[in-house]
């Protein structure tokens, strides 16, 4: 079970949102690179970055902060990034800069041809972020709710060759209300590719619940506000996950 600390970037700062609302952001650090090194020191095996401004604008907006993080980590652990990735040039640019995995969200829904081209051009490096509320997929930085059913769309994405899916329950993201295990398990049982849970992790009991569902295909989780507000200790959580269900892939 791979636990992945998240660094959400807004205006060059490390922040956390509540339910994806850019107007409800808490700044936790003015130095994202230092924050990345903190998670590395605590034993993180992968880092999750989100360009929040980019997700809304449809193109990267926090390049300076992202480049600083990549330089600071110096290939010590893989980095995955999402937010505003809508064309192959952006994918290639990120991968060339040292990013290991590119997360495609809105464009995976609105432009399946682009997703297919990305999976063909960069096999093994494309992850899809499926963000949903009540089982329906949201796009454009969570500002628009579509009619796409998460389970149906996940099956189509798997057929296109994506490496993994990150499933976020928008209603729980940043709320510390617990992971939506039931919905995440349903999704994991629908496909054969790895599923990473996101949204709602509060404490160590959530890690136990995730590990209990590891056999259903949940291979990891993205951790955000729980780490920054201190309701979950990262090193303790990863050690528990390793004990209960084994370490996750790098």
Secondary structure, DSSP 8 states (H G I E B T S, - for coil): -EEEEEEEEETTEEEEEETTEEEEEEEEES-HHHHHHHHHHTT-SEEEEEEHHHHHHTS---HHHHHHHHHHHTTSSEEEEESS--SHHHHHHHHHHT-SEEEE-HHHHH-HHHHHHHHHHTTT-EEEEEEEETTEEEETTTTEEEEEEHHHHHHHHHHHT-SEEEEEETTTTTTTS---HHHHHHHHHH-SSEEEEES---SHHHHHHHHHTGGGTEEEEEE-HHHHTTSS-HHHHHHHHHHHH-----
